[in-house]
Amino acid sequence: MKPNESLIDEMPFIAHLIELHSRLMRVMTVIGVIFFSLVSFRNDLYTGLAAPLRHLLPAGSSMIATDITSSFTTPFKLTLFIALLIAIPFVLSQLWAFIAPALYQAEKKIATPLLGSSVVLFYTGIAFAYFVTLVPVLKFFVSVAPEHVSFMTDINAYLDFCLKFFLVFGFTFEIPIVVLLLIMAGVVSTHSLIEKRRYIIVLCFFVSMLVTPPDALSMTVLATLMWLLFEMGVFFGRFMEQRHSTAKASD
């Protein structure tokens, strides 16, 4: 082997590492710019997040900070989370630009709408959690507090609860994309999914029981939502299978 052959073989890998590093730096820069643009509004952002709970608290109750630093760090944590959410389209565009050269033209045509749909569905899931589901869940927890117990929630614990809640619903709304990808990859078919529908419904309730707060309302809402989104994925998967069968028949 010639002395420079190994160097020639390694160059593409090194070039990919350099490109990956460059795109990661761009992503971190954009997230940093968004974060520092929002950081002066950190307390307002937290006030907006806490509004659903504050309106439900009994008279004389309030949110508290049990840790010395939590009143300072918690709004920053929320601001960073919001910056990451806003930057998701840019992050995915950088990921797409990195992997696109390795894809075939047909794969590129499919991947682009799937990426766009996944972003929209993720945002929709978080919006659904905040505007539709959060208030009933909080109302339940406030209502079940014992009569002589003051309901005063730590601000950091409330933030962690909300972030988990939002991410669960955000990723739940990705179910149609996952189902479509499995069907397109040939791992499953719509016929096999329909046959296993009853087991999938049970699985939805089992998963929702694990990832939601311990109350029947949020578990039922999430499980029903997971099932409906699964059915949406099956519906579009059947459409794609029919389209693929028609294309093969015409060939």
HELIX and SHEET records of a PDB file:
HELIX    1   1 GLU A    5  LEU A   38  1                                  34    
HELIX    2   2 VAL A   39  PHE A   41  5                                   3    
HELIX    3   3 ARG A   42  ARG A   54  1                                  13    
HELIX    4   4 SER A   70  ILE A   99  1                                  30    
HELIX    5   5 ALA A  100  ALA A  102  5                                   3    
HELIX    6   6 GLN A  105  PHE A  128  1                                  24    
HELIX    7   7 ALA A  129  THR A  133  3                                   5    
HELIX    8   8 LEU A  134  SER A  143  1                                  10    
HELIX    9   9 ILE A  155  THR A  172  1                                  18    
HELIX   10  10 ILE A  175  MET A  184  1                                  10    
HELIX   11  11 THR A  190  GLU A  195  1                                   6    
HELIX   12  12 ARG A  197  VAL A  211  1                                  15    
HELIX   13  13 ALA A  216  SER A  250  1                                  35    
END                                                                             
